[in-house]
Amino acid sequence: MYQVKQDFPHLTVSINGGIKTLDEAKAHLMHVDGVMMGREAYQNPGILAEVDRELFGTRTDAPDVVSVIEAMYPYIEHELSQGTYLGHITRHMLGIFQGIPGARQFPPSFE
């Protein structure tokens, strides 16, 4: 993709795949216009607050885990009333526990 950007500098070129750290993202951004961190952001959503701080200079603090879970209550209640299995929702929330000491104890009881 670096070569594509060099050959066609007027195009917006983004790179994707296996980028797990902000240092890797910064290195790529020296050669392309954008970086996608999909899987890492899904598994470790707290990294998004770091992205804002590191790349854009904003002082956005990641919301605390309790606030995130509480914000999900209305959505969860609505989905449960529609017959959605709780585990189909909570499995996508497990990443918010990334990096919290003792977090491995909670996912089994989370469902």
N, C-alpha and C positions, 0 to 999 in steps of 0.2 A: 504494500500500500504506500510505502514511502516513495517508491519510484513513480507510482501513479500520481501522487501529489506533486512530485518534481516535474513530471511531464505535462501535467495539466493544473498549474497553480491556481487557475480561476475556479476550479471545482472545489466543493466542500467534501473533504475526505475524512471519514471516521474509521476507527479500527475497533475490532471486537474479538473476544475470545481469550479466555485464560488470564485476564488482567485482574490481579487480586490485591494489589497494593497501590497506594497513592504515588509512591515513588515510580512504580512501573507506568502508571498513567501519565505522570509528569514527563517521563522520558519519551513516551510516544507523542505527547503533545508538542514536543519540539519539532516533530516531523509531519504531523497530520493535524487536522482541525478539531477532531473530536475523538473521545474514547468511551466505549460502552463497558460498563461493569455489571451487567445484568445478574449473573449468578452470584457474584460476591455481594452485591447489594441485597439480593433476596436472602442469602444466608446470614448476612451481617449488616442489617439496615443502618446500624449506627455509623457505618462508614460514610453515609451520605452527609452527615453533619460535618465530618472531617473534610469531605470534598468541598463543601461550601467555604469552610474556613481556609483551607490550604490553597484552593485554586481561584476562588473568587474574593477572598479577603473579607467575607461576611462573618459576623460573630454569632452564628446560629448554634445554639446548644441543642443537642439531641434531647427530645422529651424523655422524661423518666419512664421506666417500664410500666409503673402503675398507671400513669396518665394514658399511655397507649392502650393498655388493656381496658381501662374505664371508657375510653373513647369508642372502643369496639362494642360495648354492651348493646346499644340500640340496634346495631347491625346484626349481632349474634341473636338477639331476641327476635328480630324480624325473621331471620333465616330459619331459626328453630320453629317458629310458628308456621312456616311454609313447609316444614318437614325435612329440612336440611339436617344431615347428621353433623353433630358438633365437631367431630374429628376432621371433617372436610374443611372446616374454618380454622380450627386451632393449629392444624399442621402447618399452615402458612404463617402462623404467628411465632413459631418457635425461634426464628432468627433474632427476635428482640431480646432473647435471653443470652445471646452470644457475649462471652466475656464476663458474665456475672458469676462470681464464685458460688459454687453449689447448685448452679442452674440445672445440671444433669439430673438432679433428684426430682425436678418438677414435671418434665414433660409426660411421664406415665400417668400422673394424676390430673394432668391438664385436660386430658380427653376423658 
